[in-house]
């Protein structure tokens, strides 16, 4: 037992921790294997004694690991915890702060595009959540480090449609993710399958007050940014002046200095469009959707700036301007976005992504439709664009420069 972490420790005589694979403000994630079957799992250990201070939480997590390790050593290398009822957590866990994330994820985790939860164990110090393990990592590393999608327009569309279908299913259950970004999307099968993870900021409310900073700045919709209403007071935004945003017929009549509520789903739509830009261009368009950001301010004044700074086709440009609408009430729906992506011929005007990806039969395969129970108005998960044959392997990708381990943010 020379290790300073939980490697090789046994949980409830069922799972053996293999190695630490991630950590955040409130928890640690280990890869693990089932002792009887050898099947791989990921186990997220969630700190119970959480604070609002991130630095304090990091220290508390370190202490938690040491206490768990000490307890395991006293018990022959085994941690014994209590098994919780998943159905009860799904139904009522949202009332408990520490269980809210698990509760909301359990309500949608049966969808193939959402990370599955198998067991939840409780101890005095922490919760242990047993989930599927995805050794290929997240979508961020697959886009940036592996450049998996740089040469394959069919695969870009397949992955994005999988995300749309998963989010649409979540919305049909009144679950809004609110933190969509490549780091919270796991990949499998050589980048051809994607699943949603990390429901830590997810919520059930269909509307959200303005200026509630929820998510990551790169992917956060403008209405989630501080001073959204006052910041846009003097700007024409996609032909929509703020006065129209505040018009009663547009569902918002409280006035500038009172709390204004916006549709929560529209924030997820915005984030998905930024992810689409990531997939197509391996870039982020701006640091945040605020007028304090030079590039975003230029976009607000003239949306066509996207054509100048991103290697995207005019089709993708028109799609982006339709859904990156400053007025959240006027953003298109997920259904519309899905159709627009399927019918989009070219993702870019140059390189491999300029191949016509709307012509079925060129290395593209449609999967069988999957019935999604209780979905919105006839919202059965339609046939999704499936895995495509590698296209243009001998063609250099649009961005083949080496040594980039983050999305470049374009500044103008």
N, C-alpha and C positions, 0 to 999 in steps of 0.2 A: 504493500500500500504506500509506495513512495510518491504517488501522484498528488499534486496539489489541487486537482479538480476531481470530477466525479467519474473519470475514465475507469472502466471495469467494475464500477459499483453496480449492484443488482437492485432493481426496483420491484418489490413485491414478488420476488422469486419468479418473475416472468420476463423482464427486460434487462439487458445489460447495456449500460452506457458505453459507447465506443469512443467518441471524441466530440469536443465542443465545436459547433459549426456556425454559431452566431450568437449575438447578444444585442440587447436594446436597452431602453430606459427602464423597462419593468420586468424583463425576463431574459433567460438564457436558453439556447436551443442546442441539444445534443443529438447526434445520430446514435441509434441504438439497434439492437437485434433481439428478436424474440428467442428465448432460450430453447424452446421446444421445436419451433419451426425454422429458426434461422432467418426469418423474414426481417427485412430492414424497416425501421421506423424512425421518425423524428419525434423527440420528446421536448416540449417547451415547458420550462420551469418558470412559473409566474410568481414574482415576489408579492406576498400579501401585505407587508408593511410598506406600502408605497407612499412617497411624498411628491410634492409638486416640483421639487428641485432635482433636476436631472443628475447633477453631480452627486448629490446625496444618495440617489437611487443606485448609482454605480457602486458606491461604497457599500451600500446595503446588500447589493447583489454579491459582492465579493465575500461579505460576512456570511451571507446565506449559503454560498457554496461550501465555505469552511465548516459551518455548523452542520450541514447535511453530511459532509464527508466524515466529520467527527462522530455523528450519530450512527453512520453506516459502519464505521470501524468498530464501534462498540457492539455492533450486532453482526459480526462476522462478514462485513462487507455488503450488508443488505439494508435497504431502506424499506420500511413497512409503512404503508399509508392506507387511507380509506377510499374505497371505490365509490364514486358518486353516480347517481342516476341521470343518464343523458337526457331522458325525456323530461324530467323535472327541470333540469337546467335550461332546456330549450323553451319550456313553457313559462318559467318564472324567474330564470336566472338574470334576466335583464334588470330586475329590481335591485340586484346586488352589484355594486361597482366592480368588484373583482371578477364577477362571473359574466358581466355584460358582453364582452367580446366573444366569449365561448358560446353564450346563448344565441347571439345573432348568427354566428357562423354555423351552429348546429341546425338552424332553421333552413339553411340553404345548401348544406354540405353534401346532400345526396346528388346534386347536379354534378356531372362529370367535369365541369369547369371550375369547381370550387374544392379547395383542399379539405379532405375528409378527416374527421375526428373519430377515433375509435374508443378511447377510454379517457376519463378524467379522474385523477386521484387527488385526494386532499390530505394535507398534513398541517401541523400547527404553523409552519413557517411558509409554506408554498403550495401552489397547485401544480400538478403534473398533467400535461395534455399530450396524449399519444396520437400522432398523426402520420399520414403518409410521408415518406422520405423521398426527396427529389435530388439525387446526387449531382445532376447537371447544373444545379444552381438556379439563379434567377434570370429574368429576361434582360436585365441590364447587362450582365456579363456576356450573355449570348449575342446581344446586339453589338456591343462595343469591343469586347475582347476577342470573341470568336468570329464576329462579323458574319454570322450565320445567314442573315437575310439580305446581304448586299447584292447578291446575284440572282435572287429568285423572287420575282413579283408574285407568283402564285402562292408561295409560302408566306409572304408578307400578308396577303389577303386572307389566307387560311387562319393564321394566328390572330389577326385582328378580328375576324368574324367570330372565332372562338371566344374572344374577350367580350365582344358585343353580346353574344348569346348568354354568357355567364352573368354579365351585369344585368341584362334584361330579366333574367330569371330572378336575380336578387331583388330588383325593383318590383317584380310581380308579387313578391312576398313582403313588400314594404321594408326592405333592407337596402340602405344606401351606403356604399363603401366609404366614400369621402376621403380616401387616401390612395387613389389609383396612381401607380407609378411602376416602372419596370422592376424596381427592387422588391415590390410586393406581389410579383407575378412569377411563379415557378415554372420551369420548363422540363420536358421529358422527351424521349424518343428523338434525340438529336435535334431538339429545338422545334419539332413539329407539333407538339402538344403543350398547351399552357393552362395553368390553373391559378385562380385567385387565392391569395393568402393574406394574412394580417388584417383582421377586422377590428383592430384596436380603436379606430376612430369611427367605425360604422355607427349608423343611427337609424331609428325608425321613423322619425318625423319627416313628413313629406315636404315641409317648408322649414327654412332655417333663417335666423335673423342675420341681417347684413353685418359685415365686419367681424364675423366669428371666424378667426383664422384657423382653419381646419384642413390639415394636409401638408404637403410639401410645396414650397413656393414656386418651383418650376411648373408644377401641374395644377396649382390652385386657380380656380376661376376668379375673375376680378371682383365679383360680389363677396368673395370670402376674404378679400384683402382689406386691411384697415383703411378707413376714410374713402371707401368706394363712392358713396353718394356725393359727398362734398368734392372729392377729387375730380369727378367727371362733370361737375356742374357747368363748366364753360366749354365743354367739348361736344361736337357732333360725333356720335359713335355709330358707325355703320348706318347712317341716316336716322339714327334714333337719338334725340336729345334727352337729357336726363329728365326734363319736364314731362316727357312722355312716359318715362319709367315710373314717375310718381303719379300718373293719371289714374283715377279710380277705376276706369274701365280696364286698366292693365293690372288690376288686382292689388294695387299699392296706393293707398290714399292717406297714409299716416303723416306724411310730410318729412322734410329733410332731417329734422332734429329729433325724430322719434324712431323707434325701432321699425324697420321695414323687413318683411319676410320675403324670401325668394325660394323658388322650387329647388329642393335638395337634389333631385335627379339631374337637373341641368348642370350642376357642378361636376357630376360624374361624366356627363357628355363632354364637357370642356376638357377634363383630364384625359379622356380617351383620345381626343383629337391631338393633344400634345404627344401622347404615346404613338399615334400614327405618324407624326412628324419624326419621332425617334426612329421608327422602323424604316421609314423611307429614306431619311437623310443622315441618320446617325448624328443628329444635332438637336439642341434645344433652341427654340427661337428667341427666348428671352429669359432673364433671371426670374422675373415675376410679372404678372399681369397688372402692373401699376404704372401710372403716368410718371412715376419717378424712374422708371426703366426706359432708357433712351430708345431701344428697339421697339418695345411695346407701344410707346407714345407715337412713334412713327407709323406703326401698324394701325393705330386708332385713327390717325389722320389720313392714311392711305393704305388700305389693306393689300394693295398690289405690291407693297414692299416685300411680301413673302416670296414673290416670284424672283426678286432680285437677290435675296439672301439665302434661299433654299433651293436645292436641285430637285424641284417638284414639277410635275406636269400642270398644265392649265386645268385639267380635270380635278386633280387633287386640290389645286388652289381654290377652285369654285366650291368644292366640298368643305374645305377649311373655313372659308368665309361664311358659309351657311351655318356652321355649327360653332365657330369661334365668334359668336355674336355677343356683343357686350350686354345687350338686354337678355337676361336668362330666360325670360318668357317667350322670346322669339327664336330660341335655338331649336333646331330640328330634333325629332325624336330618335330614339335608338333604332326603331324600325326603319325610319327613313334613311338613317346613316348606313344601316346594313345594306339596304337596296342600292344606295349610291356607291358603296364600295364594291359590291358584286358587279355592278354595271360599269365600273370605271375601267377604261381600256388601258390607260398608261399611268403608272405611278410617277414616272420621271420622263423627261424629254431626251435623256442621254443615258448610255450605258445599258446594262442588263435589265434594269427596272423599267426601261422604255418598251420592253416587249409587250405585245397586246395580251393582257391577262384576262380580258373579258371573253375571249374566244375559247369556249369549253372544248376539250379534246386535245389541247396542246399540253400534255403532261399534267392535266388537272383532273381530279376525280372528285365526285360528289358523294358524300357519305349518306347513309339512310337517315331520314328525319327521325328525331328523337322526341317522343311525347313529353312535354313538360307540364306536369299537373298543376292545375289552378293558375295557369299563366294568364296574363292580361289578354282580354278580348281576342280569342282565337290565336293566341301567341304560342302555338306549338313551335318548338325549335325546328326551323326549316332546314332543308338540306344545306349543310355547310361546305364551303370549299375545303377539301381535304388535302392531305399531304401531296406535294407536287414533286415531280422528278427534278433533280438539280438541273438548273438551266444556266448555260454559259459558264461552265466551270473554268474554261480556259480564258475567259474574258476577265480582265482586271476590273475589280469593283470600283465604284465611283470614289470610294475613300479607302485607299489601300495603304495610307501612311501608317508607319509603325509607331508604337510607343504611346498611343492614346488610350488612357484608361478612364476616361470620363467623357461625357457629352460636351463638345465645344458649344459655347454660348455665343451666338452671333451678335456682334455689336456694330452699329452703323453710326 
